[in-house]
Amino acid sequence: MKTTLVIILALILPFTPELQQEKKSARPLPQHFSQRLGTFRAEMEFYQPSGEIAFKTVGTQVNTLICGGLWLQEDLKADMQGEAFHGRGLDGYDTKSKECVGTWVDSMSSHLMVHKGKLDAGGRKLVATGQIEVEGGGLKPGRLETLLIDKNHYEFRMYIVGGAKELLTMKIRFTRK
């Protein structure tokens, strides 16, 4: 009986007026996201609180559209000081809140980073906020910026905010392969 009910609901729910309206309001991602599609060399710099570079590394990021073009999936692989690193991001545009939204997970942390933000008027710069895991496992407010430089390059920067000044913690320069 439960199985039959689940099957009936699965067949009926996609056709409710609310879900049909939601489907109509969903739209392809803004150009900011589609311009980041492809395979990129990722040159990464990680910073100490003093502003000095703690270490650098290079990896590869593959960005693809999923779920009918509504989400940009990021897949980053690199070597982090002798350790294999794998990170996954998912970015999209929430038509209800009119915000860019995203998540990030990776092999160095069990923290699910969730961020929300807005594109600038030209659609070239995305500024988002979220909670960043810091050394020792605590969380701090963070600001994430993604800037389109041209069709083959973009840059990501992550800052810890609060206190006397923002601290740049990471910068990644992406170059299309």
C-alpha positions as CSV (number, residue, x, y, z in Angstrom):
1,M,0.0,0.0,0.0
2,K,2.8,2.5,0.9
3,T,4.6,1.7,-2.3
4,T,1.5,2.3,-4.4
5,L,0.9,5.7,-2.6
6,V,4.6,6.7,-3.2
7,I,4.3,5.8,-6.9
8,I,1.0,7.7,-7.3
9,L,2.5,10.8,-5.6
10,A,5.6,10.7,-7.7
11,L,3.4,10.7,-10.8
12,I,1.0,13.4,-9.7
13,L,3.3,15.9,-7.9
14,P,5.2,17.1,-11.0
15,F,2.0,18.2,-12.5
16,T,0.7,20.4,-9.6
17,P,0.2,24.0,-10.6
18,E,2.8,25.2,-8.0
19,L,5.5,22.9,-9.4
20,Q,4.7,23.8,-13.0
21,Q,5.0,27.5,-12.1
22,E,8.3,26.8,-10.4
23,K,9.6,25.0,-13.5
24,K,8.6,27.9,-15.7
25,S,10.4,30.5,-13.5
26,A,13.6,28.4,-13.4
27,R,15.9,29.7,-16.1
28,P,19.3,29.0,-17.4
29,L,22.2,30.4,-15.3
30,P,23.4,33.9,-15.8
31,Q,26.3,34.3,-18.3
32,H,28.7,34.6,-15.3
33,F,28.3,30.9,-14.7
34,S,28.2,29.7,-18.3
35,Q,31.4,31.6,-19.1
36,R,33.1,29.4,-16.4
37,L,32.2,26.1,-18.3
38,G,35.1,23.9,-19.3
39,T,38.5,22.7,-18.0
40,F,40.8,25.1,-16.2
41,R,44.3,25.2,-14.8
42,A,43.9,26.4,-11.2
43,E,46.9,28.3,-9.7
44,M,46.2,28.5,-6.0
45,E,47.8,30.6,-3.3
46,F,47.0,30.3,0.4
47,Y,47.8,33.1,2.8
48,Q,49.0,33.5,6.4
49,P,47.2,36.0,8.6
50,S,50.2,38.3,8.1
51,G,49.4,38.5,4.3
52,E,52.4,36.4,3.3
53,I,51.9,33.4,1.0
54,A,51.9,30.2,3.1
55,F,52.1,27.9,0.0
56,K,51.2,27.6,-3.7
57,T,49.9,24.7,-5.7
58,V,48.4,24.0,-9.1
59,G,45.4,21.8,-9.9
60,T,42.7,21.2,-12.5
61,Q,39.1,22.3,-12.2
62,V,36.4,20.9,-14.5
63,N,33.1,22.9,-14.6
64,T,30.0,21.4,-16.1
65,L,26.3,22.2,-16.2
66,I,23.9,19.8,-14.5
67,C,20.2,19.4,-13.9
68,G,19.0,20.8,-17.2
69,G,21.5,23.7,-17.1
70,L,20.3,25.1,-13.8
71,W,23.4,24.4,-11.8
72,L,27.2,24.7,-12.4
73,Q,29.1,21.8,-10.9
74,E,32.8,22.5,-10.1
75,D,35.2,19.6,-9.6
76,L,38.7,20.6,-8.4
77,K,41.6,18.2,-8.0
78,A,45.1,19.1,-6.8
79,D,48.0,18.1,-4.7
80,M,48.0,20.1,-1.4
81,Q,51.5,19.8,0.2
82,G,51.8,16.1,-0.7
83,E,48.1,15.2,0.0
84,A,45.6,14.5,-2.7
85,F,42.9,17.1,-2.7
86,H,39.4,16.9,-4.2
87,G,36.7,19.6,-3.9
88,R,33.2,19.9,-5.3
89,G,31.1,23.0,-5.7
90,L,27.6,23.6,-6.9
91,D,26.5,27.1,-7.9
92,G,23.2,28.4,-9.2
93,Y,20.7,31.2,-9.3
94,D,17.7,31.1,-6.9
95,T,14.8,32.7,-8.8
96,K,12.8,33.1,-5.6
97,S,15.4,35.0,-3.6
98,K,17.0,36.5,-6.7
99,E,20.4,35.5,-5.3
100,C,23.3,33.4,-6.5
101,V,23.7,30.4,-4.2
102,G,26.3,27.7,-3.8
103,T,27.9,25.0,-1.8
104,W,31.4,23.7,-1.4
105,V,32.8,20.5,0.1
106,D,36.3,19.0,-0.1
107,S,38.5,16.3,1.2
108,M,40.2,18.5,3.8
109,S,37.1,19.4,5.8
110,S,33.8,18.0,6.9
111,H,32.2,21.5,6.8
112,L,29.6,22.1,4.2
113,M,30.1,25.7,3.0
114,V,26.9,27.4,1.9
115,H,27.1,30.9,0.4
116,K,24.7,33.4,-1.1
117,G,25.5,36.6,-3.0
118,K,24.8,38.9,-5.9
119,L,26.3,39.7,-9.3
120,D,27.4,43.2,-10.1
121,A,25.5,45.2,-12.7
122,G,27.8,44.0,-15.5
123,G,27.5,40.4,-14.4
124,R,31.3,40.0,-14.2
125,K,31.8,39.9,-10.4
126,L,30.0,37.7,-7.9
127,V,30.3,38.6,-4.3
128,A,28.9,36.1,-1.8
129,T,29.0,35.5,1.9
130,G,29.1,32.4,4.0
131,Q,30.8,30.7,7.0
132,I,34.4,29.7,6.4
133,E,36.1,27.0,8.4
134,V,39.4,28.3,9.9
135,E,42.4,26.5,11.4
136,G,41.4,24.7,14.5
137,G,37.9,23.9,13.2
138,G,36.0,27.1,14.1
139,L,33.8,29.0,11.7
140,K,34.1,32.7,10.8
141,P,32.1,34.9,8.5
142,G,33.6,35.0,5.0
143,R,33.4,36.8,1.7
144,L,33.9,35.1,-1.6
145,E,34.5,36.9,-4.8
146,T,34.6,35.4,-8.3
147,L,35.7,37.8,-11.1
148,L,35.5,37.1,-14.8
149,I,38.6,38.5,-16.4
150,D,38.0,37.4,-20.0
151,K,36.5,34.3,-21.8
152,N,39.5,32.2,-20.8
153,H,40.4,33.5,-17.3
154,Y,38.6,34.1,-14.0
155,E,39.8,34.6,-10.4
156,F,38.4,33.5,-7.1
157,R,39.3,35.1,-3.7
158,M,38.2,34.1,-0.2
159,Y,38.4,36.5,2.8
160,I,37.7,36.2,6.5
161,V,35.7,39.2,7.5
162,G,35.2,40.9,10.9
163,G,37.7,42.4,13.2
164,A,39.9,45.3,12.2
165,K,40.4,44.2,8.6
166,E,39.5,41.5,6.1
167,L,42.0,38.7,5.7
168,L,42.7,37.2,2.3
169,T,43.0,33.5,2.9
170,M,43.0,32.1,-0.7
171,K,43.3,33.2,-4.3
172,I,42.8,31.0,-7.3
173,R,43.6,32.1,-10.9
174,F,41.8,29.9,-13.5
175,T,43.1,29.6,-17.0
176,R,41.2,27.7,-19.6
177,K,43.0,24.6,-20.9
